[in-house]
Amino acid sequence: MPQEPLQKEARVLDVKADVPLDALYKCYHMAGRIEKGYYIADLVTEVLGGGGSSRLHQALVKEKKLFSQIDCHHTGSVDPGLVAIEGKLIKGINMGEAERAMEEELVKIKTDLINEKELTKVKNKTESAIAFEDMSVANRANSLAIYELLGDANMMNTELNKYHAVTAEEIRQTAIQIFDPLNSNTIHYYSKN
């Protein structure tokens, strides 16, 4: 498949639709599945959006009360994928204010090193997910097929080491690369009401 050219400018689209709440969607390009950057990006998305204790949820839902829900995940596959941040704004919150607050959280992960406790937490969560994922024979067979598709069935036994090898500095450097404003694609989804 031909590679998509490097994105060199931010893209923004405003949409009005018959939906109950305003929503903000931001996507950023990331590395493909067999590149080291994939594993780092996977941990970055856990830090930012991996449940109720994640940074985006704590800062923007619990503390600032700008979003009713916010999530950060990736579409990682064999080819380069996307890191996506999706948030539903609380009724009456200004889109610009919500986006600026979200950007502040991205600046933090790009400038400050993640502390060892938070890094260990996301690595342990990833290790648990990998372990529970392969508990059934069907899931193990599926995993083997995916790793063989990636070119090395033995990755099933060694992939966890790639997560454990990620450092706080690599998290920061990858966040700088991914969350470059010129690498962003944004949809402001406005409710007609």
N, C-alpha and C positions, 0 to 999 in steps of 0.2 A: 504494500500500500504506500502511496506517496505520502511523505511527511508534510504536515501542515507547516507553513512558514512561521518563523518566530513572530509573535505579536509585538508590535512596536507602539501601540497607542491604546488608551483606555476606550472601551466601547460602552455606551449607555443607551438604554431603550426605556422610554416611559410608556406604560400601557394602562388604559382605563378599561375596566370590565365590571360586570355585574357580579361582584364577589363581596363577601361580608366584611372583610378587613383588608387594609393595605398590607403589602408584603414587600420584602426586600430580598433580592437574590443576587449574589455575587459569585462569580466563578473565576478561577485562576488556573492556568496550565500547570501541570506537574509531570514528573518523570513516569516512564513506563514500568511495567511490573518487574522486569529483571534488572533494573538499574538500582543502585544504592539509594538514590533519592526517593524511590518509592517507599522504602521502609521508614525513612525519616518523615516523609509526608504523612504516612499512615499514623505515626506517633503524634505529629503536629495536629492532625484532625482530632485525635483523642484528647489532647490537652485542651483544645478550643471547644470541642463540641461533644465529647464523650459522656453524655448524661448530665444529671443534676448537679454534680460537683465540678463540671467543666467551667473554664474561664468565662466563656460567652454567656452561659446560663447564669452563673453567679453574678456577674457584673451587670448584664443587660436585662435579665428577667427579675432576679431577686432584689438587687440593690437599686438600680436606676429605674426599674419598672417601665422600660420602653417597649419591650417585646412581650407578647404572651407566650411565645415559644421561639427558640432559635436553635439551629443545629449546624454542625460543620461535619462534612463527610467527603469522601472522594469517590471518583468513578474509575479507580485504577483497574486497568486491564493489561493485556499484553502490550498494547500501544500506549503512548503517553495519554494521560487522563486529565481530569479536572478536580480541583478542590472546590467544593461548593459550600457556601454559607447561605442558609435560608432562614429568614425570620419573619414572623407575623407580628406586625405592630399592634400595640394596644390602641384601641379606638381613641382618636383625638391627638395622637402623637405625630409630630411633624416628621416627615420622611428624612429631611436633611439632618435634623437633630439625631435621629436614630442611626443614620449612616455614619455620622461623625463619631458617635459613641462606639460603634462597631469598629471603625478605623482606629480609634484610640487603643482598643484591645489588640489589634493587629500590630500596631507600633510597639506595644509592650513586648510581644513575643519576638519582635525583630531586634529590639535593643537590649533587653534584659535576659541574662541567662536563666533558663528554667532551673529551679532548685532541685537538688538530688532527690528529695522526698517525692515531688511531683513526677519527676522522670521515672523513678522506680515504680510509682503507682501505675503509670500508663504502660510501662513494660510488663508489669505483673498482670494487668488486665488483658493485654494482648496475648500473653502466654496462656492465660486461662481460656481465652476464646479459641486459641489454636488447639488446646488440649481437648476441650469439650466438643469442638467441631468434628474431631476425628474419632469419636467414641463408637460410632456404629460402623459396621462393615461397609454399608453403602456410602457413607460419607468418606471413609478411607479410600474406597475405590475411586470416588469422584475426585478426591484430592490428588491421588496418584495420576489420574488422567490429566488433570490440569497441569501438574508439574511436568509430566511428559510432554504436554503441548508446549510448555515453556522451554523445553529442551533438556531437562534434567530431573528425572523422577526422584532422585536422591535428595532434591531440595526439600522434600517432605521431612527429611530428617535433619536438615541443616539450616532451614530458614529461620528458625527461632534465634539462632546465633547472630543473624544479621540484625535483628531487633535489639538483642542484648548489647551489641557493639556500638549502638548509636550513643553519641555524647551530647551533652547540653550545648556545646558550641556548634555541633552539626545541626541541631534543632534550630538554633538562632540563624545560622547561615542559610539553611534551606528556607526558613520563613522569610528571610530577606529576599531570596530569589523568587519564591512563589508569590508573595504578597506585594510585589512591585506594582504600583498603580498602573503602569503601562501594560501589565499582564492581566488586567482585570476586565471582566465582562459583567455589566450590571443591568438588572431589570428592576425598575421601580414600578411595582404593580399597585395601582390605585383603585380603590373601590369607587364606583360611580356615586355611591351614597355619601 
